[in-house]
Amino acid sequence: FRTLFDIDRACFPPGVSYSWEELVRFITHRTSKTWVAQEGDAIIGFLVANREPGQVGHIVTIDVVEQWRRRGVGRALMDAAEDWAERQSLKLVYLETAEDNLAAQAFYEARGYAKVEKLERYYANGTAAWLMVKWTK
């Protein structure tokens, strides 16, 4: 768990990254699932998703170690989470991404996610976020 926490801290600025308590709560929730990407013995990324009422999935976080970005790790993690959502018969999957994180927005849009609402001051540091949704098959 410490490694996942450290990766989250490295991937996101303070106020966007999760506290220890928040990350523990997300990962250990009874309706959550966590995928971990490894290269050899090293953890290079992870994704936490949660099944919510109404057949809805929530991508809580996706974190990839910087030197492993743009090498298919994020795509593999998202594939796993979206496959899980389909097996769970979820109707849609949603996530939030920082308004200024244009690379993430482009990544999600290429996967079929659409911006549906801007969430002002969403993160603890005051940054706005985009709520993005993808309908499953």
DRENPA-3360 file (N, C-alpha, C; in nm, 2 decimals, always signed):
BEGIN
1 = FRTLFDID = +0.08/-0.12/+0.00/+0.00/+0.00/+0.00/+0.09/+0.13/+0.00 ~ +0.20/+0.12/+0.07/+0.28/+0.24/+0.08/+0.33/+0.28/-0.06 ~ +0.36/+0.18/-0.15/+0.40/+0.21/-0.28/+0.29/+0.28/-0.36 ~ +0.17/+0.23/-0.35/+0.06/+0.30/-0.42/+0.04/+0.44/-0.37 ~ +0.05/+0.46/-0.24/+0.04/+0.60/-0.19/+0.15/+0.69/-0.24 ~ +0.27/+0.64/-0.25/+0.38/+0.72/-0.30/+0.36/+0.75/-0.44 ~ +0.31/+0.65/-0.52/+0.29/+0.68/-0.66/+0.18/+0.79/-0.68 ~ +0.07/+0.78/-0.60/-0.03/+0.88/-0.61/+0.02/+1.02/-0.58;
9 = RACFPPGV = +0.11/+1.03/-0.48/+0.17/+1.16/-0.44/+0.26/+1.21/-0.55 ~ +0.33/+1.12/-0.62/+0.42/+1.16/-0.73/+0.34/+1.20/-0.86 ~ +0.22/+1.14/-0.88/+0.14/+1.17/-1.00/+0.06/+1.30/-0.99 ~ +0.02/+1.33/-0.87/-0.07/+1.45/-0.85/-0.02/+1.54/-0.75 ~ -0.05/+1.67/-0.77/+0.00/+1.77/-0.68/-0.08/+1.77/-0.55 ~ -0.03/+1.83/-0.44/-0.10/+1.83/-0.31/-0.24/+1.90/-0.34 ~ -0.34/+1.84/-0.27/-0.48/+1.89/-0.29/-0.55/+1.82/-0.40 ~ -0.48/+1.75/-0.49/-0.54/+1.66/-0.59/-0.51/+1.51/-0.55;
17 = SYSWEELV = -0.39/+1.49/-0.51/-0.35/+1.35/-0.46/-0.43/+1.32/-0.33 ~ -0.45/+1.19/-0.31/-0.53/+1.15/-0.19/-0.45/+1.14/-0.07 ~ -0.51/+1.17/+0.04/-0.45/+1.14/+0.17/-0.44/+0.99/+0.19 ~ -0.36/+0.95/+0.29/-0.34/+0.81/+0.32/-0.48/+0.75/+0.36 ~ -0.55/+0.82/+0.44/-0.69/+0.77/+0.48/-0.78/+0.76/+0.37 ~ -0.78/+0.86/+0.28/-0.87/+0.85/+0.16/-0.84/+0.73/+0.07 ~ -0.71/+0.71/+0.04/-0.67/+0.60/-0.04/-0.70/+0.47/+0.02 ~ -0.68/+0.45/+0.15/-0.72/+0.33/+0.22/-0.87/+0.31/+0.21;
25 = RFITHRTS = -0.94/+0.41/+0.23/-1.09/+0.39/+0.22/-1.14/+0.35/+0.08 ~ -1.08/+0.41/-0.02/-1.12/+0.38/-0.16/-1.08/+0.24/-0.19 ~ -0.96/+0.20/-0.16/-0.91/+0.06/-0.20/-0.98/-0.05/-0.12 ~ -1.01/-0.02/+0.01/-1.07/-0.13/+0.09/-1.22/-0.13/+0.09 ~ -1.28/-0.04/+0.02/-1.43/-0.04/+0.02/-1.48/-0.17/-0.04 ~ -1.59/-0.22/+0.01/-1.64/-0.35/-0.03/-1.68/-0.36/-0.18 ~ -1.71/-0.24/-0.24/-1.75/-0.25/-0.38/-1.64/-0.20/-0.47 ~ -1.52/-0.18/-0.42/-1.40/-0.13/-0.50/-1.32/-0.25/-0.55;
33 = KTWVAQEG = -1.25/-0.22/-0.66/-1.15/-0.31/-0.72/-1.03/-0.23/-0.75 ~ -0.91/-0.29/-0.73/-0.79/-0.22/-0.76/-0.71/-0.31/-0.85 ~ -0.65/-0.25/-0.96/-0.56/-0.32/-1.05/-0.42/-0.26/-1.03 ~ -0.32/-0.34/-1.04/-0.18/-0.30/-1.02/-0.10/-0.34/-1.14 ~ -0.03/-0.25/-1.20/+0.06/-0.28/-1.31/+0.20/-0.30/-1.26 ~ +0.27/-0.40/-1.30/+0.40/-0.43/-1.26/+0.49/-0.45/-1.38 ~ +0.62/-0.42/-1.36/+0.73/-0.45/-1.45/+0.83/-0.52/-1.36 ~ +0.85/-0.65/-1.37/+0.93/-0.72/-1.28/+0.88/-0.71/-1.14;
41 = DAIIGFLV = +0.96/-0.67/-1.05/+0.91/-0.66/-0.91/+0.86/-0.52/-0.88 ~ +0.87/-0.43/-0.98/+0.83/-0.29/-0.95/+0.69/-0.26/-0.99 ~ +0.62/-0.19/-0.90/+0.48/-0.14/-0.93/+0.50/-0.01/-1.01 ~ +0.43/-0.01/-1.13/+0.45/+0.10/-1.22/+0.32/+0.18/-1.24 ~ +0.21/+0.13/-1.18/+0.09/+0.20/-1.19/-0.02/+0.12/-1.12 ~ -0.14/+0.19/-1.10/-0.25/+0.13/-1.05/-0.38/+0.21/-1.08 ~ -0.49/+0.14/-1.07/-0.62/+0.20/-1.09/-0.72/+0.15/-0.98 ~ -0.80/+0.24/-0.93/-0.90/+0.20/-0.83/-1.03/+0.24/-0.89;
49 = ANREPGQV = -1.13/+0.15/-0.89/-1.26/+0.17/-0.94/-1.36/+0.12/-0.84 ~ -1.48/+0.18/-0.84/-1.58/+0.15/-0.74/-1.71/+0.13/-0.82 ~ -1.79/+0.02/-0.77/-1.92/+0.00/-0.82/-2.02/+0.08/-0.73 ~ -2.10/+0.16/-0.80/-2.19/+0.24/-0.72/-2.34/+0.20/-0.75 ~ -2.43/+0.24/-0.67/-2.57/+0.21/-0.70/-2.62/+0.26/-0.84 ~ -2.71/+0.19/-0.90/-2.77/+0.23/-1.03/-2.68/+0.18/-1.14 ~ -2.60/+0.07/-1.12/-2.52/+0.01/-1.22/-2.42/+0.11/-1.28 ~ -2.36/+0.18/-1.19/-2.26/+0.29/-1.23/-2.12/+0.25/-1.17;
57 = GHIVTIDV = -2.02/+0.27/-1.26/-1.88/+0.25/-1.21/-1.81/+0.39/-1.21 ~ -1.72/+0.40/-1.11/-1.65/+0.52/-1.09/-1.50/+0.49/-1.09 ~ -1.43/+0.55/-1.18/-1.28/+0.54/-1.18/-1.23/+0.64/-1.08 ~ -1.19/+0.59/-0.96/-1.15/+0.68/-0.85/-1.02/+0.74/-0.88 ~ -0.92/+0.66/-0.93/-0.79/+0.72/-0.97/-0.72/+0.62/-1.06 ~ -0.64/+0.68/-1.15/-0.55/+0.60/-1.23/-0.41/+0.67/-1.22 ~ -0.31/+0.60/-1.18/-0.18/+0.65/-1.16/-0.08/+0.57/-1.23 ~ +0.01/+0.63/-1.31/+0.12/+0.57/-1.38/+0.24/+0.64/-1.35;
65 = VEQWRRRG = +0.35/+0.57/-1.30/+0.48/+0.63/-1.28/+0.52/+0.70/-1.40 ~ +0.58/+0.82/-1.38/+0.61/+0.91/-1.49/+0.69/+0.84/-1.61 ~ +0.79/+0.77/-1.57/+0.87/+0.71/-1.68/+0.80/+0.60/-1.76 ~ +0.69/+0.56/-1.71/+0.61/+0.45/-1.78/+0.49/+0.51/-1.85 ~ +0.47/+0.64/-1.85/+0.36/+0.70/-1.92/+0.38/+0.69/-2.07 ~ +0.27/+0.69/-2.15/+0.27/+0.68/-2.29/+0.34/+0.55/-2.34 ~ +0.33/+0.45/-2.26/+0.39/+0.32/-2.30/+0.28/+0.20/-2.29 ~ +0.15/+0.24/-2.28/+0.05/+0.15/-2.27/+0.00/+0.10/-2.14;
73 = VGRALMDA = +0.06/+0.15/-2.03/+0.03/+0.11/-1.90/-0.11/+0.16/-1.86 ~ -0.13/+0.29/-1.88/-0.27/+0.34/-1.85/-0.38/+0.28/-1.94 ~ -0.35/+0.25/-2.06/-0.44/+0.19/-2.15/-0.48/+0.05/-2.10 ~ -0.38/-0.03/-2.05/-0.40/-0.16/-2.00/-0.49/-0.15/-1.87 ~ -0.46/-0.06/-1.79/-0.53/-0.04/-1.66/-0.68/-0.01/-1.69 ~ -0.70/+0.09/-1.79/-0.83/+0.13/-1.82/-0.91/+0.01/-1.89 ~ -0.84/-0.06/-1.98/-0.90/-0.18/-2.04/-0.95/-0.28/-1.93 ~ -0.87/-0.30/-1.83/-0.91/-0.40/-1.73/-1.03/-0.34/-1.65;
81 = AEDWAERQ = -1.03/-0.22/-1.62/-1.14/-0.16/-1.54/-1.27/-0.16/-1.63 ~ -1.26/-0.12/-1.75/-1.38/-0.12/-1.84/-1.43/-0.26/-1.87 ~ -1.34/-0.35/-1.88/-1.39/-0.49/-1.90/-1.46/-0.54/-1.77 ~ -1.41/-0.50/-1.65/-1.48/-0.54/-1.53/-1.61/-0.47/-1.52 ~ -1.63/-0.35/-1.57/-1.75/-0.27/-1.57/-1.86/-0.35/-1.65 ~ -1.81/-0.39/-1.77/-1.90/-0.47/-1.86/-1.94/-0.60/-1.80 ~ -1.85/-0.67/-1.74/-1.88/-0.80/-1.67/-1.98/-0.78/-1.55 ~ -1.97/-0.66/-1.49/-2.06/-0.63/-1.38/-2.20/-0.57/-1.43;
89 = SLKLVYLE = -2.21/-0.56/-1.56/-2.33/-0.51/-1.63/-2.36/-0.36/-1.59 ~ -2.25/-0.29/-1.57/-2.27/-0.15/-1.54/-2.31/-0.07/-1.66 ~ -2.39/+0.03/-1.64/-2.44/+0.11/-1.76/-2.35/+0.21/-1.80 ~ -2.27/+0.27/-1.71/-2.18/+0.37/-1.75/-2.06/+0.37/-1.65 ~ -1.96/+0.44/-1.69/-1.84/+0.46/-1.61/-1.81/+0.61/-1.61 ~ -1.78/+0.66/-1.49/-1.74/+0.80/-1.49/-1.61/+0.82/-1.41 ~ -1.56/+0.94/-1.43/-1.44/+0.98/-1.36/-1.43/+1.13/-1.36 ~ -1.34/+1.18/-1.28/-1.31/+1.32/-1.28/-1.16/+1.35/-1.31;
97 = TAEDNLAA = -1.14/+1.45/-1.38/-1.00/+1.49/-1.42/-0.98/+1.64/-1.41 ~ -0.87/+1.68/-1.36/-0.84/+1.82/-1.34/-0.86/+1.90/-1.47 ~ -0.92/+2.01/-1.46/-0.94/+2.10/-1.58/-0.82/+2.13/-1.65 ~ -0.71/+2.14/-1.58/-0.58/+2.18/-1.65/-0.50/+2.05/-1.70 ~ -0.55/+1.93/-1.68/-0.48/+1.81/-1.72/-0.53/+1.77/-1.86 ~ -0.48/+1.85/-1.96/-0.52/+1.83/-2.10/-0.48/+1.69/-2.15 ~ -0.37/+1.64/-2.11/-0.32/+1.51/-2.16/-0.42/+1.40/-2.11 ~ -0.46/+1.41/-1.99/-0.56/+1.31/-1.94/-0.69/+1.32/-2.01;
105 = QAFYEARG = -0.74/+1.44/-2.03/-0.87/+1.47/-2.10/-0.86/+1.40/-2.24 ~ -0.75/+1.43/-2.31/-0.74/+1.37/-2.45/-0.73/+1.22/-2.44 ~ -0.66/+1.16/-2.34/-0.66/+1.02/-2.32/-0.80/+0.96/-2.31 ~ -0.88/+1.02/-2.22/-1.01/+0.97/-2.19/-1.10/+0.99/-2.31 ~ -1.09/+1.11/-2.37/-1.18/+1.13/-2.49/-1.15/+1.03/-2.60 ~ -1.03/+0.99/-2.62/-0.99/+0.89/-2.72/-1.05/+0.75/-2.68 ~ -1.08/+0.73/-2.56/-1.14/+0.61/-2.51/-1.29/+0.61/-2.51 ~ -1.35/+0.72/-2.55/-1.50/+0.73/-2.56/-1.56/+0.81/-2.45;
113 = YAKVEKLE = -1.48/+0.87/-2.36/-1.54/+0.95/-2.25/-1.58/+1.09/-2.30 ~ -1.68/+1.14/-2.25/-1.72/+1.28/-2.29/-1.73/+1.36/-2.17 ~ -1.70/+1.49/-2.18/-1.71/+1.59/-2.07/-1.86/+1.62/-2.06 ~ -1.91/+1.61/-1.94/-2.05/+1.63/-1.92/-2.08/+1.75/-1.82 ~ -1.98/+1.78/-1.73/-2.00/+1.89/-1.64/-1.87/+1.94/-1.58 ~ -1.85/+2.07/-1.57/-1.73/+2.12/-1.51/-1.77/+2.14/-1.36 ~ -1.68/+2.09/-1.28/-1.70/+2.09/-1.13/-1.60/+2.19/-1.07 ~ -1.65/+2.31/-1.05/-1.57/+2.42/-1.00/-1.51/+2.38/-0.86;
121 = RYYANGTA = -1.39/+2.42/-0.84/-1.32/+2.40/-0.71/-1.34/+2.26/-0.65 ~ -1.33/+2.16/-0.74/-1.35/+2.02/-0.71/-1.25/+1.96/-0.61 ~ -1.12/+2.00/-0.64/-1.01/+1.94/-0.56/-0.98/+2.03/-0.44 ~ -0.92/+1.97/-0.34/-0.89/+2.05/-0.22/-0.80/+2.17/-0.24 ~ -0.72/+2.17/-0.35/-0.64/+2.28/-0.38/-0.71/+2.39/-0.46 ~ -0.84/+2.37/-0.48/-0.92/+2.47/-0.56/-0.93/+2.45/-0.70 ~ -0.86/+2.35/-0.76/-0.87/+2.33/-0.90/-1.00/+2.27/-0.94 ~ -1.05/+2.32/-1.06/-1.17/+2.26/-1.11/-1.15/+2.13/-1.18;
129 = AWLMVKWT = -1.25/+2.05/-1.20/-1.24/+1.92/-1.27/-1.35/+1.91/-1.37 ~ -1.32/+1.82/-1.47/-1.43/+1.78/-1.56/-1.48/+1.64/-1.52 ~ -1.61/+1.63/-1.51/-1.68/+1.50/-1.50/-1.69/+1.45/-1.64 ~ -1.63/+1.33/-1.66/-1.64/+1.26/-1.79/-1.71/+1.13/-1.77 ~ -1.79/+1.09/-1.87/-1.87/+0.97/-1.87/-1.85/+0.89/-2.00 ~ -1.85/+0.76/-1.98/-1.86/+0.67/-2.09/-1.97/+0.56/-2.07 ~ -2.05/+0.55/-2.17/-2.16/+0.45/-2.16/-2.09/+0.31/-2.20 ~ -2.12/+0.21/-2.13/-2.07/+0.08/-2.16/-2.16/+0.01/-2.27;
137 = K = -2.11/-0.10/-2.32/-2.18/-0.17/-2.43/-2.30/-0.24/-2.37;
% end
